[in-house]
Amino acid sequence: MSEALILTLSCADRPGITARVTGFLFERGCNILDAQQFNDRGAAGGGDRFFMRVAFDPTGTSSDALRQQFASLADGYAMDWKLAAQDRPRRVIIMVGKFDHCLVDLIYRWRTGELNIEPVAIISNHPRDKAIQTDIGDIPFHHLPVKPETKPEQEAEVRRIAEETDAELIVLARYMQIFSDEQSAHFAGRCINIHHSFLPGFKGARPYHQAYERGVKIIGATAHFVTANLDEGPIIHQDVERVSHADTAADLVRKGRDIERRVLAEAVRLFVEERVLLNGGRTVVFRG
């Protein structure tokens, strides 16, 4: 059996798109394994928009041939589209700050086969902690300190590493540094960040302690694409957990880190499985 492929696409909605796409695959002997679609009746900018994800067995037809043949159909609908191998690990750079709980979790899920990624580099503005040497293993580690006067050079080095490693995704695993507008634009649509969901209520340092002082009853985390608007990029995944008066500030920090880990991991899974399509300032997420 040939390696399964995933076709994702979006375009202005009009009759017959599903029939044309599935017909195209049928005519070439492809076997559809999973298909999902969404018609956004209130798309940003006006007009309706159509989104689709199809996983299929090409049954001997090469991906290059399918890509060339599909291009003419896609042009007729002005589609934004992508054809990718389903099982190929996506090349990922993980950027991390002082706190390593999300980093270690991603590495564990990769090593156990839960996440279909290939970590090609770890970048941190803090020196490597000997305590996580075993977790990092042979993944190349880059210590790139950040200072206001050297930020442009540091960001240029991040871009160089991403280009050199052919990275397809940049994951900010509690990196805690703000990208410049130039850096955000460079990695648009392929950089995911994680943060607590208290924003904009509790900004700055010790947000869980601020939340504790206000007696919050729900804490959560948000994973989103990075944009020039700080922490306002298109949301990929969120989760929450209830807390009570009996929880201390330390309890909120502990529970918050657990939520951050699982929300970021799920966002990465959705991205590498080609389940996330941008829809203006929002996303369409085809879960599976």
Secondary structure as a PSIPRED ss2 file (coil, helix, strand):
# PSIPRED VFORMAT (PSIPRED V4.0)

   1 M C   1.000  0.000  0.000
   2 S C   1.000  0.000  0.000
   3 E C   1.000  0.000  0.000
   4 A C   1.000  0.000  0.000
   5 L E   0.000  0.000  1.000
   6 I E   0.000  0.000  1.000
   7 L E   0.000  0.000  1.000
   8 T E   0.000  0.000  1.000
   9 L E   0.000  0.000  1.000
  10 S E   0.000  0.000  1.000
  11 C E   0.000  0.000  1.000
  12 A E   0.000  0.000  1.000
  13 D C   1.000  0.000  0.000
  14 R C   1.000  0.000  0.000
  15 P C   1.000  0.000  0.000
  16 G C   1.000  0.000  0.000
  17 I H   0.000  1.000  0.000
  18 T H   0.000  1.000  0.000
  19 A H   0.000  1.000  0.000
  20 R H   0.000  1.000  0.000
  21 V H   0.000  1.000  0.000
  22 T H   0.000  1.000  0.000
  23 G H   0.000  1.000  0.000
  24 F H   0.000  1.000  0.000
  25 L H   0.000  1.000  0.000
  26 F H   0.000  1.000  0.000
  27 E H   0.000  1.000  0.000
  28 R C   1.000  0.000  0.000
  29 G C   1.000  0.000  0.000
  30 C C   1.000  0.000  0.000
  31 N E   0.000  0.000  1.000
  32 I E   0.000  0.000  1.000
  33 L E   0.000  0.000  1.000
  34 D E   0.000  0.000  1.000
  35 A E   0.000  0.000  1.000
  36 Q E   0.000  0.000  1.000
  37 Q E   0.000  0.000  1.000
  38 F E   0.000  0.000  1.000
  39 N E   0.000  0.000  1.000
  40 D E   0.000  0.000  1.000
  41 R C   1.000  0.000  0.000
  42 G C   1.000  0.000  0.000
  43 A C   1.000  0.000  0.000
  44 A C   1.000  0.000  0.000
  45 G C   1.000  0.000  0.000
  46 G C   1.000  0.000  0.000
  47 G C   1.000  0.000  0.000
  48 D C   1.000  0.000  0.000
  49 R E   0.000  0.000  1.000
  50 F E   0.000  0.000  1.000
  51 F E   0.000  0.000  1.000
  52 M E   0.000  0.000  1.000
  53 R E   0.000  0.000  1.000
  54 V E   0.000  0.000  1.000
  55 A E   0.000  0.000  1.000
  56 F E   0.000  0.000  1.000
  57 D E   0.000  0.000  1.000
  58 P C   1.000  0.000  0.000
  59 T C   1.000  0.000  0.000
  60 G C   1.000  0.000  0.000
  61 T C   1.000  0.000  0.000
  62 S C   1.000  0.000  0.000
  63 S H   0.000  1.000  0.000
  64 D H   0.000  1.000  0.000
  65 A H   0.000  1.000  0.000
  66 L H   0.000  1.000  0.000
  67 R H   0.000  1.000  0.000
  68 Q H   0.000  1.000  0.000
  69 Q H   0.000  1.000  0.000
  70 F H   0.000  1.000  0.000
  71 A H   0.000  1.000  0.000
  72 S H   0.000  1.000  0.000
  73 L H   0.000  1.000  0.000
  74 A H   0.000  1.000  0.000
  75 D H   0.000  1.000  0.000
  76 G H   0.000  1.000  0.000
  77 Y H   0.000  1.000  0.000
  78 A C   1.000  0.000  0.000
  79 M C   1.000  0.000  0.000
  80 D E   0.000  0.000  1.000
  81 W E   0.000  0.000  1.000
  82 K E   0.000  0.000  1.000
  83 L E   0.000  0.000  1.000
  84 A E   0.000  0.000  1.000
  85 A E   0.000  0.000  1.000
  86 Q C   1.000  0.000  0.000
  87 D C   1.000  0.000  0.000
  88 R C   1.000  0.000  0.000
  89 P C   1.000  0.000  0.000
  90 R E   0.000  0.000  1.000
  91 R E   0.000  0.000  1.000
  92 V E   0.000  0.000  1.000
  93 I E   0.000  0.000  1.000
  94 I E   0.000  0.000  1.000
  95 M E   0.000  0.000  1.000
  96 V E   0.000  0.000  1.000
  97 G C   1.000  0.000  0.000
  98 K C   1.000  0.000  0.000
  99 F C   1.000  0.000  0.000
 100 D C   1.000  0.000  0.000
 101 H H   0.000  1.000  0.000
 102 C H   0.000  1.000  0.000
 103 L H   0.000  1.000  0.000
 104 V H   0.000  1.000  0.000
 105 D H   0.000  1.000  0.000
 106 L H   0.000  1.000  0.000
 107 I H   0.000  1.000  0.000
 108 Y H   0.000  1.000  0.000
 109 R H   0.000  1.000  0.000
 110 W H   0.000  1.000  0.000
 111 R H   0.000  1.000  0.000
 112 T C   1.000  0.000  0.000
 113 G C   1.000  0.000  0.000
 114 E C   1.000  0.000  0.000
 115 L C   1.000  0.000  0.000
 116 N C   1.000  0.000  0.000
 117 I E   0.000  0.000  1.000
 118 E E   0.000  0.000  1.000
 119 P E   0.000  0.000  1.000
 120 V E   0.000  0.000  1.000
 121 A E   0.000  0.000  1.000
 122 I E   0.000  0.000  1.000
 123 I E   0.000  0.000  1.000
 124 S E   0.000  0.000  1.000
 125 N C   1.000  0.000  0.000
 126 H C   1.000  0.000  0.000
 127 P C   1.000  0.000  0.000
 128 R C   1.000  0.000  0.000
 129 D C   1.000  0.000  0.000
 130 K H   0.000  1.000  0.000
 131 A H   0.000  1.000  0.000
 132 I H   0.000  1.000  0.000
 133 Q H   0.000  1.000  0.000
 134 T H   0.000  1.000  0.000
 135 D H   0.000  1.000  0.000
 136 I H   0.000  1.000  0.000
 137 G C   1.000  0.000  0.000
 138 D C   1.000  0.000  0.000
 139 I C   1.000  0.000  0.000
 140 P C   1.000  0.000  0.000
 141 F E   0.000  0.000  1.000
 142 H E   0.000  0.000  1.000
 143 H E   0.000  0.000  1.000
 144 L C   1.000  0.000  0.000
 145 P C   1.000  0.000  0.000
 146 V C   1.000  0.000  0.000
 147 K C   1.000  0.000  0.000
 148 P H   0.000  1.000  0.000
 149 E H   0.000  1.000  0.000
 150 T H   0.000  1.000  0.000
 151 K H   0.000  1.000  0.000
 152 P H   0.000  1.000  0.000
 153 E H   0.000  1.000  0.000
 154 Q H   0.000  1.000  0.000
 155 E H   0.000  1.000  0.000
 156 A H   0.000  1.000  0.000
 157 E H   0.000  1.000  0.000
 158 V H   0.000  1.000  0.000
 159 R H   0.000  1.000  0.000
 160 R H   0.000  1.000  0.000
 161 I H   0.000  1.000  0.000
 162 A H   0.000  1.000  0.000
 163 E H   0.000  1.000  0.000
 164 E H   0.000  1.000  0.000
 165 T C   1.000  0.000  0.000
 166 D C   1.000  0.000  0.000
 167 A C   1.000  0.000  0.000
 168 E C   1.000  0.000  0.000
 169 L E   0.000  0.000  1.000
 170 I E   0.000  0.000  1.000
 171 V E   0.000  0.000  1.000
 172 L E   0.000  0.000  1.000
 173 A C   1.000  0.000  0.000
 174 R C   1.000  0.000  0.000
 175 Y C   1.000  0.000  0.000
 176 M C   1.000  0.000  0.000
 177 Q C   1.000  0.000  0.000
 178 I C   1.000  0.000  0.000
 179 F C   1.000  0.000  0.000
 180 S C   1.000  0.000  0.000
 181 D H   0.000  1.000  0.000
 182 E H   0.000  1.000  0.000
 183 Q H   0.000  1.000  0.000
 184 S H   0.000  1.000  0.000
 185 A H   0.000  1.000  0.000
 186 H H   0.000  1.000  0.000
 187 F C   1.000  0.000  0.000
 188 A C   1.000  0.000  0.000
 189 G C   1.000  0.000  0.000
 190 R C   1.000  0.000  0.000
 191 C E   0.000  0.000  1.000
 192 I E   0.000  0.000  1.000
 193 N E   0.000  0.000  1.000
 194 I E   0.000  0.000  1.000
 195 H E   0.000  0.000  1.000
 196 H E   0.000  0.000  1.000
 197 S C   1.000  0.000  0.000
 198 F C   1.000  0.000  0.000
 199 L C   1.000  0.000  0.000
 200 P C   1.000  0.000  0.000
 201 G C   1.000  0.000  0.000
 202 F C   1.000  0.000  0.000
 203 K C   1.000  0.000  0.000
 204 G C   1.000  0.000  0.000
 205 A C   1.000  0.000  0.000
 206 R C   1.000  0.000  0.000
 207 P H   0.000  1.000  0.000
 208 Y H   0.000  1.000  0.000
 209 H H   0.000  1.000  0.000
 210 Q H   0.000  1.000  0.000
 211 A H   0.000  1.000  0.000
 212 Y H   0.000  1.000  0.000
 213 E H   0.000  1.000  0.000
 214 R H   0.000  1.000  0.000
 215 G C   1.000  0.000  0.000
 216 V C   1.000  0.000  0.000
 217 K C   1.000  0.000  0.000
 218 I E   0.000  0.000  1.000
 219 I E   0.000  0.000  1.000
 220 G E   0.000  0.000  1.000
 221 A E   0.000  0.000  1.000
 222 T E   0.000  0.000  1.000
 223 A E   0.000  0.000  1.000
 224 H E   0.000  0.000  1.000
 225 F E   0.000  0.000  1.000
 226 V C   1.000  0.000  0.000
 227 T C   1.000  0.000  0.000
 228 A C   1.000  0.000  0.000
 229 N C   1.000  0.000  0.000
 230 L C   1.000  0.000  0.000
 231 D C   1.000  0.000  0.000
 232 E C   1.000  0.000  0.000
 233 G C   1.000  0.000  0.000
 234 P C   1.000  0.000  0.000
 235 I E   0.000  0.000  1.000
 236 I E   0.000  0.000  1.000
 237 H E   0.000  0.000  1.000
 238 Q E   0.000  0.000  1.000
 239 D E   0.000  0.000  1.000
 240 V E   0.000  0.000  1.000
 241 E E   0.000  0.000  1.000
 242 R E   0.000  0.000  1.000
 243 V C   1.000  0.000  0.000
 244 S C   1.000  0.000  0.000
 245 H C   1.000  0.000  0.000
 246 A C   1.000  0.000  0.000
 247 D C   1.000  0.000  0.000
 248 T C   1.000  0.000  0.000
 249 A H   0.000  1.000  0.000
 250 A H   0.000  1.000  0.000
 251 D H   0.000  1.000  0.000
 252 L H   0.000  1.000  0.000
 253 V H   0.000  1.000  0.000
 254 R H   0.000  1.000  0.000
 255 K H   0.000  1.000  0.000
 256 G H   0.000  1.000  0.000
 257 R H   0.000  1.000  0.000
 258 D H   0.000  1.000  0.000
 259 I H   0.000  1.000  0.000
 260 E H   0.000  1.000  0.000
 261 R H   0.000  1.000  0.000
 262 R H   0.000  1.000  0.000
 263 V H   0.000  1.000  0.000
 264 L H   0.000  1.000  0.000
 265 A H   0.000  1.000  0.000
 266 E H   0.000  1.000  0.000
 267 A H   0.000  1.000  0.000
 268 V H   0.000  1.000  0.000
 269 R H   0.000  1.000  0.000
 270 L H   0.000  1.000  0.000
 271 F H   0.000  1.000  0.000
 272 V H   0.000  1.000  0.000
 273 E C   1.000  0.000  0.000
 274 E C   1.000  0.000  0.000
 275 R C   1.000  0.000  0.000
 276 V E   0.000  0.000  1.000
 277 L E   0.000  0.000  1.000
 278 L E   0.000  0.000  1.000
 279 N E   0.000  0.000  1.000
 280 G C   1.000  0.000  0.000
 281 G C   1.000  0.000  0.000
 282 R E   0.000  0.000  1.000
 283 T E   0.000  0.000  1.000
 284 V E   0.000  0.000  1.000
 285 V E   0.000  0.000  1.000
 286 F C   1.000  0.000  0.000
 287 R C   1.000  0.000  0.000
 288 G C   1.000  0.000  0.000
